[in-house]
Amino acid sequence: MKTRDFNFNLPENLIAQEPPKERGQSRLMTLDRSSGQRAHSSVTQLPCILSEDRFLSPLGEKPLLVFNDTKVRKARLNGISLKSGANAEFLLLEKNKNEEWKALVQRSSRRKVGSRYVFYDKDKNEIASAEITKEEGEFKFIRFDRTIDESFFDKYGSVPLPPYIKRKDNPSDAERYQTVYARETSLQEARGTTLQEARGTSLQEAGSVAAPTAGLHFTRELLDELNRAGIESVFITLHVGLGTFLPVRAENIEDHVMHKESFFINEQSASLIENAMSANRKIIAVGTTSLRALESAVCEEQLTKGLLRLKRGEQGTSIFIYPGYDFKAADALFTNFHTPQSTLLMLVSAFAGRELILEIYEEAIREQYRFFSYGDAMLIY
């Protein structure tokens, strides 16, 4: 299958450059993937929509929502070349055992091994210096002269907005490009539990270099409404990295290699999901990252025995889902509208069919839906 088979023409004015004025005030398209029937609604109507007969189990039980509660790190840093004085933007991805940071760098071909950079705060005080120690393909490895930890990112880093948002990040992005349930206080308020009970994760709190954008639509009020309506939620964690957002450059999609991402499912969440599956309740993945984690955690050896079980604990996945994939853990998907020729578009095409998804995207364009990270949502069932 060709990468170009997943292309579509999107007017630039439909690429959302800002989030909606109020979180949760987004449009929602619902799609029945069996019949192709679709309807236009709003995210605020989710409690009513998910209480309808089509989302109930044979015994009338309501669905289970599975959220990715990862936290976006302010992983973008701006440095100055000691040799040329030119600006260089670094997106720090992960730290290796040698205390070097793997990074994507603007104008990568100009950033040679041995190049040194200095970093300043907003008052022009030097806060760090670094050297490029090696390179692997499009990635550079950087060694800093000080520890780069979460407090450093929070104080000096910038929100890693995707490149199709043609503006600098502003202070409001620190809140709006983050789900309400990614923060400790928000988790406690939204779920009435301690952070450890709600997350139950051994992964560090922050770790994503892109937001799990489907979750950006959910407010604390909406989470409360869903809970009052009897629609349960569970949280798992997948740190969004290159596996999610790196473009497909291969001509044939089968030749694309996904980068590995870390995820975690605790005992409580796994048990709730398994019990819901056993009761034939609908499992709704909130976002493609939640769906990829669920599908990756399925124990294949148990599946051969007719038992659907999930692996617990910290895991890694490089799963690439495209048409022809046999879904095992998810019955529905709540997601945004994705970029052309991306692995995300290929995933939703696997879930609903390529032709139907491209048809739906054309309808969304006619109806002036907002696309990508800060855009509108769809619910595929």
Secondary structure, 3 states (H helix, E strand, C coil): CEHHHHCCCCCHHHECCCCCCCCCCCEEEEECCCCCCEEEEEHHHHHHHCCCHHHCCCCCCCCEEEEECCEECCCEEEEEECCCCCEEEEEEEEECCCCCEEEEECCHHHCCCCCEEEEECCCCCEEEEEEEEEEECCEEEEEECCCCCHHHHHHHCECCCCCCCCCCCCCCHHHHCCCCCCCHHHHHHHHCCCHHHHHCCCCCCEEECCCCHHHHHCCHHHHHHHHHCCCEEEEEEECCCHHHHCCCCCCEHHHCCCCCEEEEECHHHHHHHHHHHHCCCCEEEECHHHHHHHHHHECHHHHCCCCCCECCEEEEECCCCCCCCCCCCCCEEEEECCCCCCHHHHHHHHHHCHHHHHHHHHHHHHCCCCECCCCCEEEEC
